[in-house]
Amino acid sequence: MRIFTAILGTETNTFAPLPTGLAQFDPIEPTPGGPPDEIKHPFGMIVRAARERALKEGHEVLVGRGGFATPGGITTRNAYETLRANLLADLKAALPIDLVALGVHGAMIADGYDDAEGDLIAHIRTIVGPSTVIAVELDLHGHLTKAKVENSDLLVFFKEYPHIDIYERAVEVVDLGVAAAEKRIKPVMSVFDCGMISVFHTSREPTRSFVDRIKALEGRDGVLSISLVHGFPWGDCPEMGTKVLVVTDNAKAKGDALAKELGEAVIAMREKTLANYMSADDVIETARSHNGCVVVADSADNPGGGSAGDSTFILQRLIERNIDNVALGPLWDPGAVELCFAAGPGARLPLRIGGKTSRASGAPVDVEAEVLACVSRAQMIDTFGHGADATSPLGDAAAVRVGGIEIVLNQHRTQALGDVFTPLGIDWRRKKMVIVKSSQHFYAAYAPSADVVLYAETPGSMTMDWSKLPYRKRPDGLWPFEK
């Protein structure tokens, strides 16, 4: 069997001030015939899974050029069309193909393309024809669109948020794709639109039990796969929303009924899925009432959802209220990092921190800082979908102390996918408060050592107050915008 695999995508926040151009896409161009674990990027697990399967069964795997960008604003037309052209050219050169195992995000919006990845899959279908199986792995924060469903044989979305199951879902996509190509199954997809949008943390109830329920249904009575597609509230597009996808083995009526049953269960729990988002001052007061380490998610400034990662709203309040024994990071500020490297560890210098990208970042904070550490090409200890001993880049990074606050400043814009403090010499577990620039992917790394995890609501491109966002394309009648 000949398998073509590639990864292309990004998560587009249409309200973010940062354009996503070609330079923002990390190329994912593995060595032809390379080892399965050559790809380290979390969204490249589909390539690893295809190669592992090929080694076991003697299939031939051909890998196309692709790329993945840190979430940001709308992708430029040139970037998307260039990346699409590269991938499609490699696909044409690889023909004939029995299975396309594709990894995309699912929430990529480009200039002129409200559903960029749906457009990509449609082009792939035109090239390979109706008999080649197209199996796709997607982020659960993607948009489940008509183009994706009509041009794929099967779609599988992550189940966990935080995304600790990327590799497992990649294996599932390849296994089902191979079975379909060998005519052992005939995947049929059923979709139920819940007419809503929300945020679902699978680390807590009621979403935890719902995910356990759908996992228990898979592999029985013709049910191949079930996905709760959360959707992405910060991606303004005509097909935005929460949906349930059921893939059955040629049992459309059964899939439709099950998707409806599960979708109605999602609607019934929608009032309970959101975490309690608190103001900066409420977070500080709540932390004071706990004896252990309190971890706080600065959700609205999460680079993993397109925000800049340089907002100062919480930092400003910590300084104004003279709060000490705090760690905060990663705060994206390449200029401040450069100044810290020039001064060196042990130096004290006036430093202007954060607040540089837009009004959503707040005002810059002018401080007297002590440089604690400077690390070239720093790596955070990553718990995001990789497995054990994985790391992700922070770029050049510096740790500084401002009063009683220790801050990690980073050059490569990224969220706290794992431990950003230990590599810079900060023992965050001994802190009273730990503020992380992340919405939920920090959870696996920090929650086990936290007395409590809190979620802050600040201004920003990922604000939880969706009424403040200037939507133009979202569907009519979508809860909670319209009751």
C-alpha positions in Angstrom: 0.0 0.0 0.0 1.2 3.5 -0.8 0.5 6.1 1.8 0.9 9.8 1.4 1.1 11.9 4.6 1.6 15.6 5.3 0.8 18.2 7.9 -0.4 21.8 7.3 -2.3 24.2 9.4 -2.6 26.8 12.1 -5.3 28.0 14.5 -6.6 31.4 13.2 -7.9 34.0 15.7 -9.6 36.5 13.4 -9.5 39.1 16.1 -5.7 38.9 16.7 -3.5 41.8 15.6 -0.7 39.5 14.4 -0.7 38.5 10.7 0.3 34.9 9.9 2.6 35.0 6.9 4.8 32.4 5.3 7.7 33.1 7.7 5.5 32.1 10.6 5.1 28.6 9.4 7.7 26.1 10.7 8.5 23.8 7.7 7.7 20.2 8.3 9.8 18.5 5.7 11.1 15.1 7.0 13.9 13.1 5.5 12.6 10.7 2.8 12.6 7.3 4.4 13.5 8.7 7.8 12.7 7.1 11.2 9.2 7.3 12.6 10.2 9.5 15.5 12.1 12.0 13.3 9.1 14.5 13.5 9.0 16.2 16.9 6.3 18.7 16.2 3.1 17.7 18.1 0.9 18.2 15.0 3.3 16.0 13.0 2.3 12.8 14.9 0.3 11.7 11.8 3.6 11.3 10.0 5.0 9.3 12.8 2.0 7.0 13.0 2.0 6.4 9.3 5.7 5.5 9.3 5.3 3.2 12.3 2.5 1.3 10.6 4.5 1.1 7.4 7.5 -0.5 9.2 5.2 -3.2 10.7 3.4 -4.1 7.5 5.7 -3.1 4.6 3.7 -0.2 3.3 5.4 2.6 1.4 5.1 6.1 3.0 5.7 9.3 1.0 5.8 12.5 3.0 4.8 15.8 1.4 6.0 19.3 2.3 3.9 21.1 4.9 4.1 23.6 7.7 2.6 24.7 10.9 2.4 28.1 12.5 1.9 29.3 16.1 -1.7 30.5 16.2 -2.2 34.1 15.2 -4.3 36.3 13.0 -5.6 35.6 9.5 -3.1 33.7 7.3 -2.1 35.7 4.2 -3.3 34.5 0.9 0.3 34.1 -0.4 1.3 31.9 2.6 -1.7 29.5 2.3 -1.6 29.2 -1.5 2.2 28.7 -1.5 2.0 26.0 1.2 -1.0 24.4 -0.6 0.9 24.4 -3.9 3.9 22.7 -2.4 1.9 19.9 -0.7 -0.2 19.3 -3.8 2.9 19.2 -6.1 4.3 16.5 -3.8 1.1 14.6 -3.9 0.9 14.6 -7.7 4.5 13.4 -7.8 3.7 10.5 -5.5 0.7 9.1 -7.4 -0.8 6.5 -7.4 -1.8 6.6 -3.8 -4.0 4.3 -1.8 -4.3 6.4 1.4 -3.9 10.0 2.2 -3.3 10.4 6.0 -3.4 14.2 6.6 -2.8 16.2 9.7 -4.4 19.7 9.8 -5.6 22.0 12.6 -9.1 22.6 11.3 -9.4 26.3 12.3 -7.2 27.8 9.6 -8.7 30.9 8.0 -6.8 32.6 5.2 -7.4 35.8 3.2 -10.1 34.7 0.8 -10.6 31.2 2.5 -13.0 30.9 5.4 -12.2 27.2 5.5 -8.6 26.9 4.2 -8.2 23.3 5.2 -11.5 22.3 3.7 -10.3 23.9 0.5 -7.0 21.9 0.8 -8.9 18.6 1.2 -11.1 19.4 -1.7 -8.0 19.9 -3.9 -6.6 16.6 -2.7 -9.8 14.8 -3.6 -9.7 16.3 -7.1 -6.1 14.9 -7.5 -6.5 11.4 -6.1 -10.0 10.7 -7.3 -13.0 9.1 -5.5 -11.4 5.7 -4.8 -8.4 6.8 -2.7 -9.1 7.0 1.0 -8.6 10.4 2.7 -8.3 10.2 6.5 -7.7 13.4 8.5 -6.6 14.2 12.1 -7.8 17.6 13.4 -7.7 19.7 16.6 -11.0 19.7 18.5 -10.9 23.5 18.3 -11.4 23.2 14.5 -14.4 24.1 12.4 -16.3 21.0 11.2 -17.4 22.2 7.8 -19.3 20.8 4.9 -16.2 20.9 2.6 -14.2 18.8 5.1 -17.0 16.2 5.4 -17.8 15.9 1.7 -14.2 15.5 0.6 -12.9 13.1 3.3 -13.6 9.5 4.0 -13.1 10.0 7.7 -12.3 12.8 10.1 -10.9 12.2 13.7 -10.6 15.1 16.1 -8.6 15.1 19.3 -10.7 14.1 22.4 -8.7 15.8 25.2 -8.3 19.4 26.2 -5.5 19.8 27.1 -4.4 17.9 24.0 -2.6 14.9 25.6 -3.9 12.4 23.0 -2.5 13.8 19.7 -0.4 10.7 19.0 -3.3 8.3 20.0 -5.6 10.0 17.5 -3.0 9.9 14.8 -2.7 6.1 15.3 -6.5 5.9 15.1 -6.6 7.9 11.8 -3.9 5.6 10.2 -5.5 2.4 11.5 -8.9 3.3 10.2 -7.5 4.7 7.0 -5.6 1.5 6.3 -8.7 -0.6 7.1 -10.8 1.5 4.7 -8.2 1.3 1.9 -8.1 -2.5 2.4 -12.0 -2.5 2.1 -12.3 -4.0 5.6 -14.5 -1.1 6.6 -16.6 1.5 4.9 -16.5 4.7 7.0 -19.7 6.9 6.9 -19.8 10.2 8.8 -22.8 11.7 10.7 -22.8 15.2 12.0 -25.1 16.9 14.6 -24.9 20.7 14.9 -25.4 21.7 18.5 -26.3 25.3 17.6 -23.9 26.6 20.2 -20.3 27.4 21.1 -18.4 26.9 24.4 -15.1 25.9 26.0 -14.9 22.3 27.3 -12.1 21.4 29.7 -11.8 17.7 29.7 -9.9 17.8 32.9 -13.1 18.4 34.9 -16.8 17.7 34.8 -19.1 17.5 33.1 -16.9 17.2 30.0 -14.7 14.5 31.5 -17.6 12.1 31.9 -18.9 12.9 28.4 -15.5 12.1 26.8 -15.3 8.8 28.8 -18.8 8.0 27.5 -18.0 8.5 23.8 -14.7 6.5 24.1 -16.6 3.6 25.6 -19.0 3.6 22.6 -16.1 3.3 20.0 -15.2 -0.1 18.6 -18.6 -1.5 19.3 -21.7 -2.2 17.2 -20.2 -0.6 14.1 -19.2 2.7 15.7 -15.6 3.4 14.5 -15.0 6.9 16.0 -16.8 9.7 17.8 -15.6 13.3 18.1 -16.9 16.2 20.2 -15.8 19.1 18.0 -15.6 22.0 20.4 -15.2 24.7 17.7 -13.2 27.9 18.1 -15.0 31.0 19.4 -12.3 33.3 18.3 -12.4 32.2 14.6 -15.2 34.2 13.0 -16.5 32.1 10.1 -19.9 30.9 8.7 -19.6 27.4 10.1 -18.3 28.1 13.6 -19.9 26.1 16.3 -19.8 23.0 18.5 -20.7 19.8 16.7 -20.7 16.0 17.3 -19.2 13.7 14.6 -19.9 10.0 14.6 -18.1 7.7 12.1 -19.8 4.3 11.6 -19.0 1.3 9.4 -21.6 1.8 6.7 -24.4 2.5 9.2 -25.6 6.0 8.4 -28.9 5.8 10.1 -27.4 4.6 13.3 -24.7 7.2 13.1 -27.2 10.0 12.6 -29.3 8.8 15.6 -26.2 8.5 17.9 -24.9 11.9 16.8 -28.2 13.5 17.6 -28.4 11.7 21.0 -24.9 12.8 22.0 -25.4 16.3 20.6 -28.5 16.8 22.8 -26.5 15.7 25.8 -23.9 18.4 25.0 -26.7 21.0 24.8 -28.0 19.8 28.1 -24.7 20.4 29.8 -23.7 23.6 28.1 -24.4 25.9 31.1 -21.9 24.0 33.1 -18.9 23.6 30.8 -17.1 27.0 31.3 -14.6 27.4 34.1 -15.0 30.3 36.6 -13.1 33.2 35.0 -12.0 35.7 37.6 -10.6 39.3 37.5 -6.9 39.9 38.3 -7.8 41.2 41.7 -10.1 38.3 42.5 -7.4 35.9 41.5 -5.0 37.6 43.9 -7.5 37.6 46.8 -8.3 33.9 46.2 -4.7 32.9 46.1 -4.1 34.6 49.5 -6.6 32.2 51.0 -4.6 29.1 50.0 -1.5 27.8 51.7 0.0 26.0 48.7 1.0 27.0 45.2 -1.8 28.6 43.2 -1.6 28.3 39.4 -3.4 30.9 37.3 -4.1 30.7 33.6 -4.0 34.1 31.8 -6.3 32.8 29.2 -7.0 35.9 27.2 -3.3 36.4 26.5 -2.7 32.8 25.3 -0.4 32.7 22.2 -1.8 29.2 21.6 -5.1 30.9 20.6 -3.6 33.7 18.6 -3.0 36.3 21.3 0.4 38.1 21.4 1.6 36.7 24.8 2.9 40.1 25.9 -0.1 41.6 27.9 0.7 43.3 31.2 -2.7 43.5 32.9 -2.1 40.9 35.6 1.6 41.9 36.0 0.6 45.6 36.5 -1.8 44.6 39.3 0.8 42.4 41.0 3.3 45.3 41.0 0.7 47.9 42.1 -0.4 45.7 45.0 3.2 44.7 46.0 2.5 41.0 45.7 5.5 38.8 46.1 6.6 35.2 45.8 5.2 35.0 42.2 6.4 33.4 38.9 5.0 34.6 35.6 5.6 33.5 32.0 6.3 33.1 29.3 6.0 36.8 28.4 6.9 37.4 24.8 9.3 40.3 24.5 12.3 39.8 22.1 13.6 43.3 22.7 13.7 42.9 26.5 15.4 39.5 26.1 18.1 41.1 23.9 18.7 43.7 26.6 19.0 41.1 29.3 21.5 39.1 27.3 23.5 42.2 26.7 23.6 43.0 30.5 24.1 39.4 31.6 23.1 37.4 34.7 23.5 39.3 37.9 23.0 42.7 36.2 20.4 45.2 37.3 18.9 47.4 34.6 15.9 49.5 33.8 13.6 47.4 31.6 10.4 48.1 29.7 8.4 44.8 29.7 5.5 43.8 27.5 2.6 45.8 26.1 4.2 46.3 22.7 1.9 44.6 20.2 -1.5 46.4 20.4 -4.0 47.8 22.9 -5.0 44.3 23.7 -1.6 43.9 25.3 -2.0 46.8 27.8 0.6 49.3 28.5 4.4 48.6 28.8 5.6 48.2 32.3 8.8 50.1 33.3 10.7 48.3 36.0 14.0 47.9 37.7 14.9 44.3 36.9 17.6 41.9 38.1 18.7 39.4 35.4 18.7 36.0 37.0 19.5 33.8 33.9 20.0 34.0 30.2 19.5 30.8 28.1 20.2 30.6 24.4 17.7 28.5 22.4 15.8 27.6 25.6 13.4 24.7 25.6 10.4 24.3 27.9 9.6 20.8 29.4 6.6 20.0 27.2 3.6 17.9 28.2 1.6 18.8 25.0 0.8 15.7 23.1 4.3 14.4 22.7 4.8 11.8 25.4 7.6 11.7 27.9 10.8 13.8 27.8 9.6 16.2 25.1 10.6 19.8 24.8 9.3 22.9 22.9 11.3 26.0 21.9 11.1 29.3 23.9 13.9 30.8 21.7 16.4 32.8 23.6 15.0 33.4 27.0 15.8 35.4 30.2 14.6 35.2 33.7 14.3 38.5 35.6 13.3 39.5 39.1 11.0 42.5 39.6 10.4 43.0 43.3 9.0 39.7 44.4 8.0 38.6 40.9 10.2 36.3 38.8 9.4 36.5 35.1 10.4 34.4 32.1 10.8 36.6 29.0 11.0 34.7 25.7 12.0 35.4 22.1 9.9 32.7 20.4 6.1 33.5 20.8 4.5 30.4 22.4 2.2 29.5 25.2 3.1 27.5 28.4 2.8 24.1 26.8 4.7 22.8 29.9 7.3 23.9 32.5 8.8 27.2 31.3 10.3 28.1 34.6 12.6 25.2 35.6 14.9 25.6 32.5 15.5 29.2 33.6 16.3 28.2 37.1 13.0 29.2 38.7 11.6 26.8 41.3 7.9 27.6 40.6 6.6 24.9 42.9 7.7 27.0 45.9 5.9 30.1 44.7 2.7 31.4 46.2 1.3 32.2 42.7 2.3 31.0 39.2 0.8 32.9 36.3 1.0 31.1 32.9 0.2 32.5 29.5 -2.1 29.6 28.4 -5.7 28.6 28.4 -5.5 24.9 29.3 -2.5 23.2 27.8 -0.5 24.1 30.9 -2.7 21.8 33.0 -0.9 18.5 32.8 2.4 20.1 33.8 1.2 22.3 36.6 -2.0 20.9 38.1 -0.4 18.0 39.9 1.8 20.4 42.0 -0.9 23.1 42.5 -3.1 23.6 45.5 -5.7 25.0 43.1 -5.9 26.1 39.5 -7.6 29.4 38.7 -8.6 31.0 35.4 -8.2 34.7 34.9 -10.3 36.9 32.7 -8.4 39.9 31.3 -8.7 41.9 28.1 -7.1 40.4 25.0 -7.6 38.7 21.7 -8.8 35.6 23.5 -11.2 37.3 25.9 -13.9 35.1 27.3 -16.3 38.1 27.0 -17.3 37.2 23.5 -19.9 40.0 23.4 -16.9 42.4 23.0 -15.6 40.7 19.8 -16.7 42.2 16.4 -18.1 39.1 14.7 -19.2 39.5 11.1 -19.7 35.9 9.8 -20.8 33.7 12.7 -24.0 31.7 12.2 -27.3 33.2 13.3 -29.0 31.7 16.3 -25.8 30.5 18.0 -25.9 30.1 21.7 -24.9 31.9 23.9 -25.0 34.9 21.6 -28.7 34.3 21.0 -30.8 32.4 23.5 
